[in-house]
Amino acid sequence: MQKSSRSRKATSKPVRRAKSGNVGRAAKSAQAARQSARQQTSQKPNKQAKLLDLLRRPAGATIVVLSEASGWQQHSVRGFLAGVVRKKLGLELVSAVEADQRVYRIVTAATKLAS
């Protein structure tokens, strides 16, 4: 007769986990490796970089243009503008209605001085 799963689990060694405040050397080196990998990937052109380039143009970009450039749906582009551009990156994003379309632009200090 086979033992139940409870009795098998009870005889196994308990798993020790590090407390949240105590990070071992291996974990620290893993964090450093992930951070350097993030820095390398941020240098590659990706969807976020493409959209930011479109938004930095003097003419700006519409939701439709941003959606086509990224392959995302329009509500996802709006979420990117609010969550990443404004909140995470802290960039100043302005929008204006031009020719019955809303155009979004990232405003820089140089752009503010010129206007």
C-alpha positions, 0 to 999 in steps of 0.5 A: 500500500502506498503512503499518502502524499502528506506523509511523504511531504512531512519527511522531506527537509524544510526549504530555507528561504532568505528573509527579505532584508537578507540578500545573499551574495549570489542574489546580489550578483544575479541582480547586478547581471539583470541590471546590466542586461536591462541596460544593454537591451535599453540601447537596442531599438524597441517599440518604446524607443520608436514611440518616444522618437515619434513623440519627440518630433516637432510635429508630434504623433497621433494615436493612429500613427503610434498604434501602427508603429507599435502594433498595439491597440489604441487603448494600449497606446493610451496606457503607454502614454499615461503609465510610461511616458508621464509616470514612469519616465516623468516626461512632459506630454502635451496634446492638442487638437489639430485638423480634427485629430489629437496630436501628442508631443513630448515637450523638452526645455528647448521646446519651451524656450522656443515658444 
